[in-house]
Structures are given as C-alpha cells and as structure tokens.
Amino acid sequence: MAAPNVSRALMITSVVVAAPDQVSADLAGEAVVLSLQTGKYYGLAQVAARIWELLKTPTRVAAIRDTIVQQFEVEPERCERDLLRFLHQLADQGLIEIRDGIDP
C-alpha cells in the first residue's frame, strides 16, 4: 500500500513533518530511522540527520532550507534542489507527511 502523501505536490512552501509510524535515534550526529509500516531502516548522515531533526515538528520546507544553508556550507539553490529530492524520497517511503496549506 502506497503512502497517502506520495501523490501530493511537494514545494518549497509545503509544510512537512515526520510520519507517526516511525521511530528514530540519534547516533553521534547521524540518525537511524525505522519505518514501523515496512520494517525497513534508514541511516542518515550529518546533514540528513539535521533535516530529520527539523522534521520532528511541522516545518515549512523553506525554513528547513534556510536552517541548512546557515549551518552548513551550501549554496541556497543547491540546498533547495537537494532538500526537495531528499524529502521526495522520504515521502515515497512513507516517512514524512506533506501538509500543504497548514501553518507550522
């Protein structure tokens, strides 16, 4: 069964949040996420782990981009492109929810 949010458009103005049916743990600046729906786990390196931390509360994609640009050496355009790609991957795996039109 596909995650219900996969078909929703993910844009820089979207609000995203970690899905409730997962658990995660911080491991020395990295993270491990376990999908309770599929039983699969995912390892996240430093930047992805920081994004995951920001996803623990509903957050606008633009705010995540701005935080990553401030905390890591990355150009805003590249950050936005890579962030949207990563969030699409998380959505495809049912690990995040996209809540368009909802203020964080």
N, CA, C and O atoms as a GROMACS GRO file, in nm:
protein
  416
    1MET      N    1   0.084  -0.118   0.000
    1MET     CA    2   0.000   0.000   0.000
    1MET      C    3   0.088   0.124   0.000
    1MET      O    4   0.176   0.137   0.085
    2ALA      N    5   0.067   0.213  -0.094
    2ALA     CA    6   0.148   0.334  -0.105
    2ALA      C    7   0.109   0.432   0.005
    2ALA      O    8  -0.005   0.435   0.052
    3ALA      N    9   0.206   0.511   0.046
    3ALA     CA   10   0.180   0.612   0.146
    3ALA      C   11   0.083   0.715   0.088
    3ALA      O   12   0.095   0.750  -0.029
    4PRO      N   13  -0.011   0.764   0.166
    4PRO     CA   14  -0.113   0.853   0.114
    4PRO      C   15  -0.061   0.988   0.068
    4PRO      O   16  -0.129   1.056  -0.008
    5ASN      N   17   0.056   1.029   0.112
    5ASN     CA   18   0.105   1.161   0.077
    5ASN      C   19   0.198   1.162  -0.044
    5ASN      O   20   0.245   1.269  -0.082
    6VAL      N   21   0.224   1.050  -0.104
    6VAL     CA   22   0.321   1.044  -0.214
    6VAL      C   23   0.276   1.126  -0.333
    6VAL      O   24   0.359   1.190  -0.398
    7SER      N   25   0.146   1.127  -0.362
    7SER     CA   26   0.097   1.198  -0.480
    7SER      C   27   0.083   1.348  -0.456
    7SER      O   28   0.065   1.422  -0.553
    8ARG      N   29   0.091   1.393  -0.334
    8ARG     CA   30   0.079   1.535  -0.305
    8ARG      C   31   0.202   1.608  -0.356
    8ARG      O   32   0.314   1.557  -0.352
    9ALA      N   33   0.178   1.728  -0.403
    9ALA     CA   34   0.288   1.809  -0.454
    9ALA      C   35   0.374   1.858  -0.338
    9ALA      O   36   0.323   1.907  -0.237
   10LEU      N   37   0.502   1.843  -0.352
   10LEU     CA   38   0.596   1.890  -0.251
   10LEU      C   39   0.666   2.013  -0.308
   10LEU      O   40   0.735   2.004  -0.409
   11MET      N   41   0.646   2.126  -0.243
   11MET     CA   42   0.703   2.252  -0.289
   11MET      C   43   0.778   2.318  -0.174
   11MET      O   44   0.770   2.275  -0.059
   12ILE      N   45   0.850   2.422  -0.207
   12ILE     CA   46   0.927   2.495  -0.106
   12ILE      C   47   0.834   2.556   0.000
   12ILE      O   48   0.877   2.582   0.112
   13THR      N   49   0.708   2.580  -0.036
   13THR     CA   50   0.611   2.637   0.057
   13THR      C   51   0.536   2.531   0.137
   13THR      O   52   0.458   2.565   0.226
   14SER      N   53   0.558   2.403   0.108
   14SER     CA   54   0.489   2.295   0.178
   14SER      C   55   0.533   2.286   0.323
   14SER      O   56   0.645   2.323   0.358
   15VAL      N   57   0.443   2.237   0.406
   15VAL     CA   58   0.475   2.205   0.545
   15VAL      C   59   0.492   2.054   0.553
   15VAL      O   60   0.407   1.979   0.506
   16VAL      N   61   0.602   2.010   0.612
   16VAL     CA   62   0.632   1.867   0.622
   16VAL      C   63   0.660   1.830   0.767
   16VAL      O   64   0.702   1.913   0.847
   17VAL      N   65   0.634   1.703   0.799
   17VAL     CA   66   0.657   1.654   0.935
   17VAL      C   67   0.682   1.503   0.927
   17VAL      O   68   0.632   1.435   0.838
   18ALA      N   69   0.761   1.453   1.020
   18ALA     CA   70   0.786   1.308   1.026
   18ALA      C   71   0.655   1.235   1.048
   18ALA      O   72   0.571   1.279   1.127
   19ALA      N   73   0.637   1.124   0.979
   19ALA     CA   74   0.517   1.041   0.993
   19ALA      C   75   0.514   0.980   1.133
   19ALA      O   76   0.619   0.956   1.193
   20PRO      N   77   0.395   0.954   1.185
   20PRO     CA   78   0.386   0.899   1.321
   20PRO      C   79   0.429   0.753   1.332
   20PRO      O   80   0.462   0.707   1.442
   21ASP      N   81   0.428   0.679   1.221
   21ASP     CA   82   0.458   0.536   1.229
   21ASP      C   83   0.604   0.505   1.198
   21ASP      O   84   0.635   0.422   1.112
   22GLN      N   85   0.692   0.574   1.270
   22GLN     CA   86   0.836   0.552   1.258
   22GLN      C   87   0.899   0.583   1.392
   22GLN      O   88   0.841   0.653   1.475
   23VAL      N   89   1.018   0.531   1.412
   23VAL     CA   90   1.098   0.566   1.529
   23VAL      C   91   1.238   0.599   1.480
   23VAL      O   92   1.284   0.547   1.378
   24SER      N   93   1.304   0.686   1.553
   24SER     CA   94   1.439   0.724   1.511
   24SER      C   95   1.527   0.742   1.634
   24SER      O   96   1.479   0.761   1.746
   25ALA      N   97   1.657   0.737   1.608
   25ALA     CA   98   1.755   0.756   1.715
   25ALA      C   99   1.873   0.834   1.660
   25ALA      O  100   1.914   0.816   1.545
   26ASP      N  101   1.926   0.922   1.743
   26ASP     CA  102   2.045   0.999   1.709
   26ASP      C  103   2.167   0.916   1.749
   26ASP      O  104   2.174   0.862   1.859
   27LEU      N  105   2.263   0.908   1.656
   27LEU     CA  106   2.386   0.833   1.682
   27LEU      C  107   2.507   0.919   1.650
   27LEU      O  108   2.560   0.914   1.539
   28ALA      N  109   2.550   0.998   1.746
   28ALA     CA  110   2.670   1.081   1.731
   28ALA      C  111   2.665   1.168   1.606
   28ALA      O  112   2.757   1.167   1.525
   29GLY      N  113   2.557   1.245   1.591
   29GLY     CA  114   2.546   1.336   1.478
   29GLY      C  115   2.484   1.275   1.354
   29GLY      O  116   2.456   1.346   1.257
   30GLU      N  117   2.462   1.145   1.356
   30GLU     CA  118   2.391   1.078   1.247
   30GLU      C  119   2.261   1.025   1.306
   30GLU      O  120   2.238   1.035   1.426
   31ALA      N  121   2.176   0.968   1.221
   31ALA     CA  122   2.048   0.918   1.270
   31ALA      C  123   2.013   0.787   1.201
   31ALA      O  124   2.056   0.759   1.089
   32VAL      N  125   1.932   0.708   1.270
   32VAL     CA  126   1.875   0.587   1.213
   32VAL      C  127   1.724   0.600   1.227
   32VAL      O  128   1.673   0.633   1.334
   33VAL      N  129   1.653   0.573   1.118
   33VAL     CA  130   1.507   0.582   1.117
   33VAL      C  131   1.452   0.444   1.081
   33VAL      O  132   1.496   0.382   0.984
   34LEU      N  133   1.357   0.396   1.158
   34LEU     CA  134   1.291   0.268   1.133
   34LEU      C  135   1.146   0.294   1.098
   34LEU      O  136   1.072   0.354   1.177
   35SER      N  137   1.103   0.248   0.981
   35SER     CA  138   0.963   0.256   0.942
   35SER      C  139   0.889   0.140   1.007
   35SER      O  140   0.919   0.024   0.980
   36LEU      N  141   0.793   0.171   1.092
   36LEU     CA  142   0.714   0.067   1.156
   36LEU      C  143   0.616   0.005   1.057
   36LEU      O  144   0.568  -0.106   1.079
   37GLN      N  145   0.588   0.076   0.948
   37GLN     CA  146   0.497   0.026   0.845
   37GLN      C  147   0.563  -0.083   0.761
   37GLN      O  148   0.500  -0.183   0.728
   38THR      N  149   0.691  -0.063   0.726
   38THR     CA  150   0.758  -0.156   0.635
   38THR      C  151   0.864  -0.242   0.703
   38THR      O  152   0.903  -0.346   0.649
   39GLY      N  153   0.911  -0.200   0.820
   39GLY     CA  154   1.019  -0.272   0.887
   39GLY      C  155   1.156  -0.237   0.833
   39GLY      O  156   1.256  -0.293   0.878
   40LYS      N  157   1.164  -0.144   0.738
   40LYS     CA  158   1.293  -0.102   0.683
   40LYS      C  159   1.353   0.007   0.770
   40LYS      O  160   1.281   0.087   0.831
   41TYR      N  161   1.486   0.008   0.776
   41TYR     CA  162   1.552   0.117   0.847
   41TYR      C  163   1.645   0.190   0.753
   41TYR      O  164   1.692   0.135   0.653
   42TYR      N  165   1.671   0.316   0.786
   42TYR     CA  166   1.748   0.406   0.701
   42TYR      C  167   1.852   0.476   0.785
   42TYR      O  168   1.822   0.526   0.894
   43GLY      N  169   1.975   0.482   0.736
   43GLY     CA  170   2.082   0.555   0.802
   43GLY      C  171   2.094   0.692   0.740
   43GLY      O  172   2.096   0.705   0.617
   44LEU      N  173   2.103   0.795   0.823
   44LEU     CA  174   2.114   0.932   0.775
   44LEU      C  175   2.244   0.994   0.823
   44LEU      O  176   2.274   0.994   0.943
   45ALA      N  177   2.322   1.046   0.730
   45ALA     CA  178   2.447   1.115   0.764
   45ALA      C  179   2.416   1.253   0.822
   45ALA      O  180   2.299   1.288   0.840
   46GLN      N  181   2.518   1.329   0.850
   46GLN     CA  182   2.508   1.453   0.927
   46GLN      C  183   2.401   1.550   0.879
   46GLN      O  184   2.314   1.588   0.957
   47VAL      N  185   2.403   1.591   0.752
   47VAL     CA  186   2.307   1.690   0.703
   47VAL      C  187   2.166   1.630   0.703
   47VAL      O  188   2.071   1.695   0.746
   48ALA      N  189   2.153   1.508   0.654
   48ALA     CA  190   2.022   1.443   0.652
   48ALA      C  191   1.968   1.423   0.794
   48ALA      O  192   1.848   1.435   0.817
   49ALA      N  193   2.056   1.394   0.888
   49ALA     CA  194   2.015   1.378   1.027
   49ALA      C  195   1.964   1.510   1.084
   49ALA      O  196   1.867   1.512   1.160
   50ARG      N  197   2.027   1.620   1.046
   50ARG     CA  198   1.980   1.752   1.091
   50ARG      C  199   1.843   1.783   1.031
   50ARG      O  200   1.755   1.836   1.100
   51ILE      N  201   1.824   1.750   0.904
   51ILE     CA  202   1.693   1.768   0.840
   51ILE      C  203   1.589   1.685   0.914
   51ILE      O  204   1.480   1.733   0.944
   52TRP      N  205   1.622   1.560   0.944
   52TRP     CA  206   1.530   1.472   1.015
   52TRP      C  207   1.492   1.531   1.150
   52TRP      O  208   1.376   1.525   1.191
   53GLU      N  209   1.590   1.588   1.220
   53GLU     CA  210   1.562   1.652   1.349
   53GLU      C  211   1.461   1.765   1.332
   53GLU      O  212   1.370   1.781   1.414
   54LEU      N  213   1.476   1.843   1.224
   54LEU     CA  214   1.383   1.953   1.198
   54LEU      C  215   1.244   1.903   1.162
   54LEU      O  216   1.145   1.974   1.181
   55LEU      N  217   1.234   1.781   1.110
   55LEU     CA  218   1.105   1.724   1.070
   55LEU      C  219   1.024   1.671   1.189
   55LEU      O  220   0.911   1.626   1.171
   56LYS      N  221   1.080   1.675   1.308
   56LYS     CA  222   1.008   1.623   1.424
   56LYS      C  223   0.886   1.709   1.459
   56LYS      O  224   0.794   1.662   1.526
   57THR      N  225   0.886   1.834   1.413
   57THR     CA  226   0.769   1.921   1.427
   57THR      C  227   0.732   1.972   1.288
   57THR      O  228   0.819   1.983   1.202
   58PRO      N  229   0.604   2.003   1.264
   58PRO     CA  230   0.566   2.054   1.132
   58PRO      C  231   0.647   2.179   1.097
   58PRO      O  232   0.649   2.276   1.173
   59THR      N  233   0.712   2.174   0.983
   59THR     CA  234   0.803   2.282   0.942
   59THR      C  235   0.789   2.307   0.793
   59THR      O  236   0.777   2.214   0.714
   60ARG      N  237   0.790   2.434   0.756
   60ARG     CA  238   0.785   2.469   0.614
   60ARG      C  239   0.919   2.432   0.550
   60ARG      O  240   1.025   2.452   0.610
   61VAL      N  241   0.915   2.379   0.428
   61VAL     CA  242   1.036   2.337   0.357
   61VAL      C  243   1.134   2.454   0.347
   61VAL      O  244   1.255   2.434   0.362
   62ALA      N  245   1.085   2.574   0.321
   62ALA     CA  246   1.172   2.691   0.309
   62ALA      C  247   1.249   2.716   0.439
   62ALA      O  248   1.366   2.756   0.434
   63ALA      N  249   1.187   2.693   0.553
   63ALA     CA  250   1.255   2.712   0.681
   63ALA      C  251   1.364   2.608   0.701
   63ALA      O  252   1.470   2.639   0.756
   64ILE      N  253   1.340   2.486   0.657
   64ILE     CA  254   1.443   2.382   0.664
   64ILE      C  255   1.561   2.422   0.576
   64ILE      O  256   1.676   2.414   0.619
   65ARG      N  257   1.531   2.465   0.454
   65ARG     CA  258   1.638   2.509   0.362
   65ARG      C  259   1.720   2.620   0.427
   65ARG      O  260   1.843   2.614   0.425
   66ASP      N  261   1.655   2.720   0.483
   66ASP     CA  262   1.726   2.833   0.543
   66ASP      C  263   1.815   2.788   0.659
   66ASP      O  264   1.927   2.837   0.673
   67THR      N  265   1.767   2.696   0.740
   67THR     CA  266   1.846   2.644   0.852
   67THR      C  267   1.970   2.570   0.802
   67THR      O  268   2.080   2.590   0.854
   68ILE      N  269   1.953   2.486   0.700
   68ILE     CA  270   2.065   2.409   0.647
   68ILE      C  271   2.168   2.502   0.583
   68ILE      O  272   2.288   2.481   0.599
   69VAL      N  273   2.123   2.604   0.511
   69VAL     CA  274   2.215   2.700   0.449
   69VAL      C  275   2.296   2.772   0.556
   69VAL      O  276   2.415   2.797   0.538
   70GLN      N  277   2.233   2.806   0.668
   70GLN     CA  278   2.302   2.876   0.777
   70GLN      C  279   2.402   2.786   0.849
   70GLN      O  280   2.507   2.833   0.893
   71GLN      N  281   2.370   2.657   0.862
   71GLN     CA  282   2.452   2.568   0.944
   71GLN      C  283   2.557   2.489   0.868
   71GLN      O  284   2.650   2.436   0.927
   72PHE      N  285   2.543   2.482   0.735
   72PHE     CA  286   2.637   2.405   0.654
   72PHE      C  287   2.680   2.489   0.534
   72PHE      O  288   2.610   2.581   0.493
   73GLU      N  289   2.795   2.457   0.480
   73GLU     CA  290   2.846   2.529   0.362
   73GLU      C  291   2.778   2.477   0.238
   73GLU      O  292   2.822   2.378   0.178
   74VAL      N  293   2.670   2.544   0.198
   74VAL     CA  294   2.596   2.502   0.078
   74VAL      C  295   2.526   2.625   0.020
   74VAL      O  296   2.477   2.710   0.094
   75GLU      N  297   2.522   2.632  -0.111
   75GLU     CA  298   2.452   2.742  -0.178
   75GLU      C  299   2.302   2.719  -0.168
   75GLU      O  300   2.257   2.605  -0.176
   76PRO      N  301   2.224   2.826  -0.151
   76PRO     CA  302   2.079   2.811  -0.134
   76PRO      C  303   2.011   2.734  -0.247
   76PRO      O  304   1.922   2.653  -0.221
   77GLU      N  305   2.051   2.757  -0.371
   77GLU     CA  306   1.987   2.689  -0.484
   77GLU      C  307   2.014   2.538  -0.480
   77GLU      O  308   1.923   2.458  -0.501
   78ARG      N  309   2.138   2.502  -0.454
   78ARG     CA  310   2.171   2.360  -0.445
   78ARG      C  311   2.102   2.297  -0.325
   78ARG      O  312   2.051   2.185  -0.334
   79CYS      N  313   2.101   2.367  -0.214
   79CYS     CA  314   2.036   2.316  -0.093
   79CYS      C  315   1.888   2.288  -0.121
   79CYS      O  316   1.836   2.182  -0.085
   80GLU      N  317   1.821   2.383  -0.185
   80GLU     CA  318   1.678   2.366  -0.214
   80GLU      C  319   1.655   2.245  -0.304
   80GLU      O  320   1.565   2.164  -0.278
   81ARG      N  321   1.734   2.233  -0.408
   81ARG     CA  322   1.721   2.121  -0.502
   81ARG      C  323   1.743   1.987  -0.431
   81ARG      O  324   1.664   1.894  -0.445
   82ASP      N  325   1.852   1.978  -0.354
   82ASP     CA  326   1.885   1.854  -0.283
   82ASP      C  327   1.782   1.823  -0.173
   82ASP      O  328   1.746   1.708  -0.152
   83LEU      N  329   1.737   1.927  -0.104
   83LEU     CA  330   1.638   1.910   0.002
   83LEU      C  331   1.507   1.855  -0.055
   83LEU      O  332   1.450   1.761   0.001
   84LEU      N  333   1.459   1.913  -0.164
   84LEU     CA  334   1.335   1.864  -0.224
   84LEU      C  335   1.349   1.720  -0.270
   84LEU      O  336   1.257   1.640  -0.255
   85ARG      N  337   1.464   1.686  -0.327
   85ARG     CA  338   1.488   1.548  -0.369
   85ARG      C  339   1.485   1.453  -0.248
   85ARG      O  340   1.422   1.347  -0.254
   86PHE      N  341   1.551   1.491  -0.141
   86PHE     CA  342   1.555   1.409  -0.020
   86PHE      C  343   1.414   1.394   0.040
   86PHE      O  344   1.375   1.285   0.080
   87LEU      N  345   1.340   1.503   0.047
   87LEU     CA  346   1.205   1.498   0.102
   87LEU      C  347   1.113   1.411   0.017
   87LEU      O  348   1.027   1.341   0.070
   88HIS      N  349   1.130   1.416  -0.114
   88HIS     CA  350   1.054   1.328  -0.203
   88HIS      C  351   1.084   1.182  -0.171
   88HIS      O  352   0.994   1.098  -0.167
   89GLN      N  353   1.212   1.151  -0.147
   89GLN     CA  354   1.250   1.014  -0.113
   89GLN      C  355   1.186   0.971   0.019
   89GLN      O  356   1.136   0.859   0.031
   90LEU      N  357   1.186   1.060   0.118
   90LEU     CA  358   1.123   1.029   0.246
   90LEU      C  359   0.973   1.008   0.229
   90LEU      O  360   0.916   0.917   0.288
   91ALA      N  361   0.910   1.092   0.148
   91ALA     CA  362   0.766   1.079   0.123
   91ALA      C  363   0.735   0.948   0.052
   91ALA      O  364   0.638   0.880   0.085
   92ASP      N  365   0.818   0.912  -0.046
   92ASP     CA  366   0.797   0.787  -0.119
   92ASP      C  367   0.804   0.666  -0.027
   92ASP      O  368   0.739   0.564  -0.052
   93GLN      N  369   0.882   0.676   0.080
   93GLN     CA  370   0.896   0.566   0.177
   93GLN      C  371   0.794   0.576   0.291
   93GLN      O  372   0.793   0.493   0.381
   94GLY      N  373   0.708   0.679   0.286
   94GLY     CA  374   0.607   0.696   0.390
   94GLY      C  375   0.662   0.747   0.522
   94GLY      O  376   0.600   0.730   0.626
   95LEU      N  377   0.780   0.809   0.518
   95LEU     CA  378   0.845   0.854   0.642
   95LEU      C  379   0.808   0.996   0.681
   95LEU      O  380   0.831   1.037   0.794
   96ILE      N  381   0.750   1.073   0.587
   96ILE     CA  382   0.705   1.208   0.620
   96ILE      C  383   0.564   1.228   0.566
   96ILE      O  384   0.518   1.157   0.477
   97GLU      N  385   0.496   1.327   0.624
   97GLU     CA  386   0.366   1.371   0.577
   97GLU      C  387   0.381   1.511   0.519
   97GLU      O  388   0.456   1.593   0.572
   98ILE      N  389   0.310   1.538   0.411
   98ILE     CA  390   0.309   1.670   0.349
   98ILE      C  391   0.177   1.734   0.386
   98ILE      O  392   0.070   1.680   0.358
   99ARG      N  393   0.184   1.849   0.450
   99ARG     CA  394   0.064   1.917   0.498
   99ARG      C  395   0.053   2.053   0.432
   99ARG      O  396   0.075   2.156   0.497
  100ASP      N  397   0.020   2.055   0.305
  100ASP     CA  398   0.007   2.181   0.233
  100ASP      C  399  -0.105   2.265   0.292
  100ASP      O  400  -0.209   2.215   0.333
  101GLY      N  401  -0.079   2.396   0.294
  101GLY     CA  402  -0.181   2.489   0.338
  101GLY      C  403  -0.200   2.496   0.488
  101GLY      O  404  -0.291   2.564   0.536
  102ILE      N  405  -0.116   2.429   0.564
  102ILE     CA  406  -0.126   2.432   0.710
  102ILE      C  407  -0.005   2.506   0.764
  102ILE      O  408   0.109   2.473   0.731
  103ASP      N  409  -0.031   2.606   0.846
  103ASP     CA  410   0.080   2.678   0.906
  103ASP      C  411   0.149   2.590   1.009
  103ASP      O  412   0.083   2.520   1.086
  104PRO      N  413   0.282   2.593   1.008
  104PRO     CA  414   0.355   2.512   1.107
  104PRO      C  415   0.336   2.564   1.248
  104PRO      O  416   0.391   2.507   1.343
   0.00000   0.00000   0.00000
